[in-house]
Amino acid sequence: MASFAPENAVVWFEIPVTDMERAKAFYGAVLQNELTDQEGGPNPMSVFKTTGQNSVAGHIYPGRPAADGSGNTIHLAVPAPLEEAMERVTANGGKVLSPVISIPAGRFAYCLDPDGNSIGLFTS
């Protein structure tokens, strides 16, 4: 069996949302990341800002989210301190599901966005 080891196991992600403006406000506030509207694909989308052309990124789009917390969990970078990002989750209509969890690479917490999408907030 051949072995394949890419630089990044994840190359792109898509988060389905029911209200684009609410989702852009939520993710912009929580992540402190400006999303940019783009067209040209099969759906309207708003892309998360990254620092470089080779950076892994993703977008939100009008879609049908899985039932609360039942879909995949996407871990998203937030500026430290993590606890402030967790406060921004609840202040912007989401839910914090876990306390801060420490791992060798950094710290994270499980949350739900206003559509029930499972997200992890991560800081190194």
Backbone torsions as a table, in degrees:
resi	resn	phi	psi	omega
1	MET	NA	133.3	179.1
2	ALA	-74.4	152.5	179.4
3	SER	-113.5	132.7	179.9
4	PHE	-123.8	124.7	-179.5
5	ALA	-131.2	90.5	-179.8
6	PRO	-73.5	164.7	176.7
7	GLU	-60.3	-40.6	177.4
8	ASN	-129.0	128.7	177.6
9	ALA	-68.3	-30.8	177.1
10	VAL	-101.5	131.2	179.3
11	VAL	-111.4	-20.3	-178.9
12	TRP	-169.9	151.0	173.6
13	PHE	-137.5	154.3	178.4
14	GLU	-130.4	132.0	179.1
15	ILE	-116.0	114.6	179.0
16	PRO	-76.9	136.5	180.0
17	VAL	-135.5	154.5	-179.2
18	THR	-91.3	-19.0	-178.1
19	ASP	-140.3	103.8	-175.0
20	MET	-59.9	-44.1	-177.3
21	GLU	-65.1	-42.6	177.6
22	ARG	-63.6	-42.7	-179.2
23	ALA	-66.6	-41.3	177.7
24	LYS	-62.2	-41.5	178.4
25	ALA	-64.4	-44.3	-180.0
26	PHE	-60.9	-57.3	-176.2
27	TYR	-65.9	-37.5	177.0
28	GLY	-60.9	-44.1	-179.0
29	ALA	-71.0	-47.6	-175.5
30	VAL	-67.3	-48.1	-175.5
31	LEU	-86.4	-13.4	-172.6
32	GLN	53.6	47.7	-176.5
33	ASN	-131.8	127.0	-179.1
34	GLU	-81.5	123.2	177.3
35	LEU	-91.1	143.1	-177.6
36	THR	-115.9	125.3	177.1
37	ASP	-66.7	137.7	176.0
38	GLN	-138.7	147.3	173.9
39	GLU	-126.1	172.5	-179.6
40	GLY	116.1	-15.2	176.3
41	GLY	-96.4	-169.9	-179.8
42	PRO	-71.6	-18.3	-179.3
43	ASN	-136.9	156.6	167.7
44	PRO	-62.1	149.7	179.2
45	MET	-151.0	160.3	173.9
46	SER	-130.0	120.5	-169.2
47	VAL	-96.1	138.9	174.4
48	PHE	-71.0	138.3	179.9
49	LYS	-76.4	137.6	174.3
50	THR	-131.0	172.5	-175.3
51	THR	-86.1	-22.5	-174.7
52	GLY	-145.4	164.9	-178.2
53	GLN	-64.6	-28.7	-179.4
54	ASN	-94.3	5.4	179.6
55	SER	-73.1	146.6	175.1
56	VAL	-78.8	133.0	-178.5
57	ALA	-143.1	-169.2	178.5
58	GLY	-171.4	-170.1	-177.4
59	HIS	-151.8	165.9	168.9
60	ILE	-101.6	152.9	179.3
61	TYR	-152.6	157.4	177.5
62	PRO	-67.2	118.3	-177.2
63	GLY	-160.6	-168.4	-177.7
64	ARG	-112.7	102.1	178.8
65	PRO	-64.9	155.2	172.6
66	ALA	-66.7	165.5	176.0
67	ALA	-57.9	151.6	-175.2
68	ASP	-39.8	117.2	173.3
69	GLY	70.6	8.0	-175.6
70	SER	-99.2	-7.2	179.4
71	GLY	-89.1	-171.8	176.2
72	ASN	-63.7	157.3	174.9
73	THR	-107.2	124.0	177.0
74	ILE	-105.6	126.1	179.0
75	HIS	-93.4	127.0	-175.1
76	LEU	-118.7	141.1	-178.8
77	ALA	-73.6	136.5	174.3
78	VAL	-130.3	153.3	175.0
79	PRO	-72.5	147.7	176.3
80	ALA	-70.6	151.1	3.0
81	PRO	-84.3	143.3	-179.4
82	LEU	-56.7	-38.2	-177.6
83	GLU	-59.6	-34.9	178.0
84	GLU	-68.5	-38.0	176.6
85	ALA	-64.0	-37.9	178.1
86	MET	-64.0	-39.2	176.8
87	GLU	-64.4	-36.8	178.5
88	ARG	-67.1	-29.0	177.1
89	VAL	-59.6	-54.7	-177.0
90	THR	-68.7	-35.5	179.7
91	ALA	-66.3	-19.3	-177.1
92	ASN	-114.4	20.7	171.3
93	GLY	95.7	4.8	177.6
94	GLY	-98.8	-173.2	-179.8
95	LYS	-132.3	137.6	172.6
96	VAL	-92.6	127.8	-175.1
97	LEU	-104.6	-16.7	-175.8
98	SER	-141.1	162.2	168.5
99	PRO	-74.2	177.1	175.1
100	VAL	-65.0	134.3	179.3
101	ILE	-116.4	125.1	178.7
102	SER	-96.7	134.0	174.8
103	ILE	-132.2	168.0	-178.5
104	PRO	-56.2	-33.9	-177.7
105	ALA	-78.7	-18.0	-177.8
106	GLY	161.1	-145.5	-177.8
107	ARG	-134.6	145.9	177.6
108	PHE	-149.8	167.6	175.0
109	ALA	-143.3	141.8	176.3
110	TYR	-82.9	138.9	-179.1
111	CYS	-145.5	170.5	170.4
112	LEU	-121.2	140.4	172.8
113	ASP	-81.4	177.0	-177.8
114	PRO	-60.4	-19.8	177.5
115	ASP	-92.0	-1.0	-179.2
116	GLY	89.4	4.9	176.0
117	ASN	-66.0	135.0	179.2
118	SER	-80.2	123.8	177.4
119	ILE	-132.3	153.2	170.6
120	GLY	-114.1	135.6	173.4
121	LEU	-97.1	127.2	-172.6
122	PHE	-127.1	138.7	170.7
123	THR	-140.1	140.8	-179.2
124	SER	-91.0	NA	NA
